[in-house]
Amino acid sequence: MSFEKLNLIAPIAEALQSEGYTKPTPIQEQAIPSILKLKDLLGCAQTGTGKTAAFAIPMLQILHMRHRQKPKKAIKALILTPTRELAIQIQESFAAYGKNLPEKSTVIFGGVGQQPQVDALRRGTDILIATPGRLLDLMNQGHVNLSDLEIFVLDEADRMLDMGFIHDVKKVVAKLPQKRQTLFFSATMPPEIEKLANTILNNPVTVEVTPVSSTAETINQSVYFVDKGEKKKLLIHLLQDENIVTALVFTRTKHGADRIAKDLWKAGIKAEAIHGNKSQNARQRALTNFKDKSTRILVATDIAARGIDIDELTHVFNYDLPNVPETYVHRIGRTGRAGASGHAISFVDSEENEYLIDIHKLIKRTIPIVEDHPYPLSWQNMLAKNEVKRPAQQNSKGGTGSGPAKNGNKRRYHSRGNRHH
């Protein structure tokens, strides 16, 4: 199917054409017609599926067709999203798809002074993109009036829960008009998110694309077992490969992100960190530098990285393995997009083996091990803790051996005596 068959008005169709859009992604193909029919929608889709365009395009068309005769200066649509980076990217998408339309969009978020945002709201906006905390602040101060709201989008609902924003979300929802169209998006559906969806949606159409347990076949995944103290050396060693043009490195903590970026700079590798303690200007600068490739490596925490959309990102490194297996899927989904190939490399120390077991269960596949590297984990340490069984190696004659694999060979992994095929 092409965008031409989605019955889009000319100004939007022309904008999409100028942006290079020709064929809708599966979620766009399924969601846009239902939203244009004014249906509530429950979308289960992970990052990189084209979700923003799936709701932004039909919203612009609905608002333009509904109000073109008598434009009303009021907030008609609200998109609630968890992070500043994602809010900014959503606003950029609305600006791109709606560049031939009179409808205005405004973005508000915390971490910066509120006055420019208040001034923008006073000038009037049709579409408001906001993070929960700043939105509630400005609502309580009387700067945001949602009484004329017609469309509400809750984006990345599961991340709202992870970040502790769910109560703020409920406060916002309580102040919305009962009569509205609601679009609800979440990559996963834990019980509390499912309960929230049931309370705010009215007979929704359900669209489910690429279940969270799946990883793109175009992503080459690998595991490097390494002692915790040697991870920095291994990362620097692997980044000596000039074929790695840009890479996103995930760490568990903000302090860890800063430390890794500093270590990489000392090794002559241009790197910047992005996390919640950075100022908004610093975060945007780091992101811009990474996009234009003036910075080669971006080191990020999960929360700060949510919503980062980088074209042609070839490598993702899990410097720290996530303790939530779904997070692994989200992380590596940053690469291998739109059919392109990508590489997801995970460092696993002796304390992270349980996390790897959970990831294997979720994705229903075994990630191959690369043993041919300079900083292999001491298997004796893991064996002593009964945390892993030493993988058998296929040698050149078809037998098994205990020496390191040659030429970067990858091994199948199993743990606690349970094989994962």
C-alpha distance (Angstrom), angle and dihedral (degrees) to the residues before:
residue distance angle dihedral
M1 . . .
S2 3.80 . .
F3 3.80 128.2 .
E4 3.81 87.2 -109.3
K5 3.82 89.2 71.7
L6 3.80 94.1 55.4
N7 3.83 93.0 77.4
L8 3.77 94.8 -119.8
I9 3.79 120.4 170.3
A10 3.80 117.2 -106.0
P11 3.84 98.5 -106.8
I12 3.82 91.1 56.0
A13 3.81 94.7 40.4
E14 3.81 90.0 52.0
A15 3.80 91.8 48.1
L16 3.81 91.0 51.1
Q17 3.78 90.9 48.9
S18 3.80 91.3 51.6
E19 3.82 89.0 50.3
G20 3.80 89.9 54.3
Y21 3.82 96.5 -108.3
T22 3.79 112.8 149.3
K23 3.80 109.0 147.1
P24 3.81 125.4 33.8
T25 3.80 120.1 -126.3
P26 3.82 117.0 -117.1
I27 3.80 93.8 -95.0
Q28 3.81 91.5 48.0
E29 3.79 91.3 48.6
Q30 3.81 91.8 51.1
A31 3.80 101.0 36.3
I32 3.82 105.0 41.7
P33 3.84 97.5 63.5
S34 3.83 92.0 47.8
I35 3.79 93.4 47.7
L36 3.82 90.7 48.3
K37 3.82 86.9 55.4
L38 3.84 86.4 58.1
K39 3.80 93.3 -113.4
D40 3.79 123.7 152.2
L41 3.79 110.0 -113.8
L42 3.79 136.6 -152.0
G43 3.79 109.0 -162.4
C44 3.79 122.0 -171.2
A45 3.78 105.4 -168.6
Q46 3.76 135.6 136.6
T47 3.77 127.3 -135.0
G48 3.79 118.0 -67.9
T49 3.82 96.8 34.1
G50 3.81 96.4 108.3
K51 3.79 93.4 -102.4
T52 3.82 97.5 151.1
A53 3.79 93.6 57.3
A54 3.82 88.9 45.4
F55 3.80 90.6 67.6
A56 3.82 103.1 22.0
I57 3.82 96.6 57.8
P58 3.84 97.8 52.6
M59 3.82 92.2 39.5
L60 3.79 91.2 57.0
Q61 3.80 90.8 48.7
I62 3.82 93.9 48.0
L63 3.80 94.2 48.9
H64 3.80 93.9 44.5
M65 3.81 95.0 48.9
R66 3.79 92.7 43.6
H67 3.80 97.4 49.5
R68 3.79 106.3 26.4
Q69 3.83 92.7 104.8
K70 3.82 97.4 45.5
P71 3.80 110.7 19.0
K72 3.80 111.0 -158.3
K73 3.78 122.6 -155.0
A74 3.80 98.9 -130.6
I75 3.79 141.4 102.3
K76 3.79 103.6 -89.0
A77 3.79 100.0 169.5
L78 3.80 134.4 33.2
I79 3.78 126.5 -165.6
L80 3.80 112.6 -167.8
T81 3.79 114.3 -162.1
P82 3.82 133.0 168.6
T83 3.81 105.9 -125.2
R84 3.76 138.6 43.6
E85 3.79 92.7 -127.7
L86 3.78 92.8 54.1
A87 3.81 91.8 45.2
I88 3.79 90.7 54.0
Q89 3.80 92.8 47.5
I90 3.81 91.8 49.4
Q91 3.81 90.5 51.4
E92 3.81 89.5 49.9
S93 3.81 88.8 52.8
F94 3.81 92.6 51.3
A95 3.80 89.5 49.0
A96 3.81 91.2 50.9
Y97 3.81 98.1 45.6
G98 3.81 92.8 40.6
K99 3.79 99.5 41.9
N100 3.81 91.0 116.0
L101 3.82 92.9 48.2
P102 3.83 131.2 79.1
E103 3.82 94.1 -131.5
K104 3.80 112.6 115.4
S105 3.79 128.2 -146.0
T106 3.80 128.6 -160.3
V107 3.79 130.9 -170.0
I108 3.81 125.7 -150.0
F109 3.81 128.4 -176.5
G110 3.78 140.9 151.9
G111 3.77 130.1 -102.6
V112 3.82 93.8 65.4
G113 3.79 134.5 68.5
Q114 3.79 113.1 -73.5
Q115 3.82 100.0 -143.4
P116 3.84 97.9 85.3
Q117 3.81 88.3 49.2
V118 3.82 91.6 48.4
D119 3.81 89.8 49.9
A120 3.81 90.5 51.4
L121 3.80 90.9 50.5
R122 3.82 91.0 50.6
R123 3.79 90.3 54.3
G124 3.79 87.6 57.2
T125 3.78 134.7 -109.0
D126 3.78 136.2 -158.9
I127 3.80 97.8 -157.9
L128 3.79 124.5 38.0
I129 3.81 122.3 -164.6
A130 3.79 111.8 -168.0
T131 3.78 148.1 163.6
P132 3.83 113.7 -127.6
G133 3.81 101.2 -114.0
R134 3.80 98.6 50.2
L135 3.80 91.4 41.2
L136 3.80 92.2 55.3
D137 3.81 90.9 46.0
L138 3.80 92.6 53.7
M139 3.80 92.3 42.3
N140 3.81 90.4 53.4
Q141 3.81 89.7 49.4
G142 3.79 90.9 52.4
H143 3.81 96.2 -113.1
V144 3.82 95.8 115.8
N145 3.80 123.4 55.9
L146 3.82 116.0 -175.0
S147 3.81 98.4 174.9
D148 3.83 91.6 110.3
L149 3.80 94.6 47.1
E150 3.81 114.9 139.4
I151 3.82 104.3 170.3
F152 3.81 127.9 36.0
V153 3.81 123.7 -171.4
L154 3.79 122.1 -168.7
D155 3.79 106.0 -166.1
E156 3.83 127.2 -168.1
A157 3.80 92.1 5.9
D158 3.80 94.0 174.1
R159 3.79 90.9 54.0
M160 3.81 88.8 51.3
L161 3.80 86.6 58.6
D162 3.82 93.1 46.3
M163 3.79 91.6 51.2
G164 3.79 94.6 48.3
F165 3.81 94.7 -111.3
I166 3.79 97.5 120.2
H167 3.82 94.0 100.6
D168 3.81 91.0 50.5
V169 3.80 88.8 50.1
K170 3.80 90.4 53.6
K171 3.82 90.4 49.8
V172 3.80 90.3 53.7
V173 3.81 93.2 46.3
A174 3.82 90.1 51.7
K175 3.81 89.7 61.1
L176 3.81 96.5 49.6
P177 3.83 123.7 101.7
Q178 3.80 112.1 -95.9
K179 3.79 91.2 -132.6
R180 3.79 105.2 69.2
Q181 3.80 143.9 108.1
T182 3.81 112.4 -103.2
L183 3.79 127.2 -159.5
F184 3.81 115.7 -169.6
F185 3.81 122.9 -168.7
S186 3.79 128.8 -176.2
A187 3.80 133.8 156.2
T188 3.81 91.5 -146.6
M189 3.79 132.9 22.4
P190 3.82 110.2 -140.6
P191 3.84 113.9 175.9
E192 3.81 96.2 -96.1
I193 3.81 92.1 50.7
E194 3.81 91.4 47.2
K195 3.81 89.2 51.2
L196 3.81 91.3 50.2
A197 3.81 91.3 49.0
N198 3.79 90.8 52.1
T199 3.80 91.6 53.0
I200 3.80 98.7 49.9
L201 3.82 103.7 33.5
N202 3.79 125.1 81.2
N203 3.81 114.3 -149.7
P204 3.81 92.2 -39.4
V205 3.76 129.8 -160.8
T206 3.81 108.0 -122.2
V207 3.78 120.4 -138.2
E208 3.79 118.3 -176.6
V209 3.78 120.7 -177.3
T210 3.80 128.9 174.9
P211 3.80 103.2 -9.9
V212 3.77 114.3 -119.5
S213 3.79 91.5 -114.0
S214 3.78 92.3 64.9
T215 3.78 128.6 87.1
A216 3.78 123.9 -159.8
E217 3.79 114.0 -95.1
T218 3.80 88.4 -136.6
I219 3.83 90.8 66.8
N220 3.79 114.8 92.4
Q221 3.82 104.5 -147.4
S222 3.79 125.2 -162.4
V223 3.80 140.1 167.9
Y224 3.79 127.8 -142.2
F225 3.80 115.1 -164.6
V226 3.79 106.4 -146.8
D227 3.79 138.1 157.9
K228 3.78 112.3 -100.8
G229 3.78 92.9 -117.2
E230 3.80 92.1 52.7
K231 3.81 98.4 52.6
K232 3.80 93.3 94.9
K233 3.80 91.8 53.9
L234 3.80 92.0 47.3
L235 3.81 92.3 50.2
I236 3.79 92.4 50.3
H237 3.82 89.6 46.3
L238 3.81 93.1 52.9
L239 3.79 93.1 44.5
Q240 3.79 89.9 60.1
D241 3.81 83.4 81.2
E242 3.81 104.2 100.9
N243 3.80 90.2 -156.9
I244 3.81 86.6 75.7
V245 3.79 96.2 83.8
T246 3.82 96.2 169.8
A247 3.78 131.6 1.6
L248 3.78 137.5 -176.7
V249 3.81 112.4 -141.9
F250 3.80 118.1 -160.6
T251 3.77 122.5 -152.4
R252 3.79 131.2 177.1
T253 3.80 99.2 -127.5
K254 3.80 139.5 39.9
H255 3.79 91.0 -127.0
G256 3.79 89.6 51.3
A257 3.80 91.4 52.0
D258 3.81 91.6 53.3
R259 3.80 92.4 46.2
I260 3.81 94.0 50.0
A261 3.81 93.2 47.4
K262 3.82 89.5 50.4
D263 3.82 92.0 48.8
L264 3.79 91.6 50.0
W265 3.82 91.5 50.8
K266 3.81 89.4 52.0
A267 3.81 87.8 53.4
G268 3.81 90.9 53.3
I269 3.83 95.7 -103.0
K270 3.82 115.9 129.4
A271 3.79 106.4 -125.5
E272 3.80 139.2 155.9
A273 3.79 132.7 -169.5
I274 3.79 126.6 -132.5
H275 3.80 123.6 -166.4
G276 3.79 144.1 129.7
N277 3.80 96.0 -80.7
K278 3.79 92.4 59.5
S279 3.79 118.0 95.2
Q280 3.77 116.5 -106.2
N281 3.80 91.3 -110.7
A282 3.81 91.3 51.2
R283 3.80 91.8 49.4
Q284 3.79 93.5 49.3
R285 3.79 91.8 46.0
A286 3.81 91.8 51.6
L287 3.79 90.9 48.0
T288 3.80 92.8 48.5
N289 3.81 91.4 48.4
F290 3.79 90.0 50.7
K291 3.80 93.7 48.3
D292 3.79 93.4 51.1
K293 3.84 90.0 44.0
S294 3.81 95.4 -120.7
T295 3.81 83.7 121.6
R296 3.79 112.9 48.6
I297 3.81 100.5 -166.0
L298 3.81 129.0 38.6
V299 3.81 115.2 -165.4
A300 3.79 111.8 -159.1
T301 3.77 145.6 171.4
D302 3.80 117.1 -130.5
I303 3.79 95.8 -107.1
A304 3.80 94.6 49.1
A305 3.80 91.6 46.2
R306 3.80 95.9 53.0
G307 3.78 107.1 113.1
I308 3.79 96.2 17.1
D309 3.78 105.7 138.8
I310 3.79 113.6 -174.1
D311 3.78 120.6 175.8
E312 3.80 117.4 -133.4
L313 3.81 95.4 9.0
T314 3.79 102.7 166.8
H315 3.81 103.1 -176.6
V316 3.78 138.9 39.8
F317 3.80 120.3 -176.0
N318 3.78 123.0 -160.4
Y319 3.80 97.0 -154.2
D320 3.81 87.0 172.5
L321 3.78 115.6 28.4
P322 3.83 110.5 -126.3
N323 3.81 118.0 -115.2
V324 3.82 90.9 -141.8
P325 3.81 109.6 68.6
E326 3.82 94.2 -151.0
T327 3.79 87.8 60.1
Y328 3.81 88.7 61.4
V329 3.80 89.8 57.7
H330 3.80 91.4 48.9
R331 3.79 92.2 48.2
I332 3.79 98.2 50.8
G333 3.81 90.0 42.1
R334 3.79 86.6 76.4
T335 3.79 88.0 79.3
G336 3.80 132.2 45.4
R337 3.80 92.6 45.1
A338 3.78 128.1 162.0
G339 3.80 91.5 10.3
A340 3.80 94.8 -53.5
S341 3.78 119.8 134.4
G342 3.78 121.1 -109.1
H343 3.79 142.7 174.4
A344 3.80 127.6 -130.2
I345 3.80 113.7 -168.1
S346 3.81 120.5 -173.4
F347 3.79 127.3 -165.4
V348 3.81 112.3 -150.5
D349 3.79 124.6 -170.7
S350 3.80 126.8 -170.8
E351 3.81 92.8 -89.1
E352 3.81 93.9 52.1
N353 3.79 98.9 56.6
E354 3.82 92.7 100.1
Y355 3.80 89.1 55.9
L356 3.79 90.2 53.9
I357 3.81 90.9 50.9
D358 3.82 89.7 53.9
I359 3.81 91.6 48.4
H360 3.80 91.3 52.3
K361 3.79 90.3 51.5
L362 3.80 92.2 50.2
I363 3.80 99.0 46.8
K364 3.82 92.0 37.5
R365 3.76 93.2 -134.7
T366 3.79 138.6 88.4
I367 3.77 119.2 -113.0
P368 3.83 110.9 -136.0
I369 3.80 118.9 -117.5
V370 3.79 122.9 -127.9
E371 3.79 109.5 -152.1
D372 3.77 100.0 166.8
H373 3.79 98.2 93.3
P374 3.82 134.3 106.9
Y375 3.81 97.9 -109.9
P376 3.83 108.2 48.8
L377 3.77 118.5 173.3
S378 3.78 116.9 -104.6
W379 3.80 100.1 -106.1
Q380 3.78 89.2 -163.0
N381 3.81 89.5 67.5
M382 3.77 92.1 54.1
L383 3.78 94.4 42.3
A384 3.79 90.1 51.8
K385 3.79 89.8 55.8
N386 3.82 90.5 45.5
E387 3.79 87.5 -125.8
V388 3.77 100.7 129.4
K389 3.77 140.9 11.3
R390 3.75 115.8 -126.4
P391 3.83 106.9 -104.4
A392 3.76 114.1 -119.8
Q393 3.78 114.3 -124.4
Q394 3.75 127.6 -137.4
N395 3.79 107.6 -132.6
S396 3.78 127.1 -155.5
K397 3.81 91.5 -91.8
G398 3.77 94.9 51.4
G399 3.81 95.6 -100.7
T400 3.77 128.6 109.0
G401 3.74 131.9 -104.7
S402 3.76 140.7 175.0
G403 3.78 100.4 -130.0
P404 3.81 123.9 103.8
A405 3.77 118.5 -78.3
K406 3.77 115.5 -101.9
N407 3.80 129.6 -130.1
G408 3.78 93.7 15.4
N409 3.78 93.1 -60.3
K410 3.79 114.7 -179.9
R411 3.77 124.2 -135.1
R412 3.76 134.3 -152.1
Y413 3.77 111.9 -114.6
H414 3.76 131.6 -141.6
S415 3.76 132.4 170.8
R416 3.78 140.6 -157.2
G417 3.78 88.1 4.2
N418 3.83 92.5 -62.4
R419 3.76 114.3 120.9
H420 3.79 119.1 -145.4
H421 3.77 111.0 -154.8
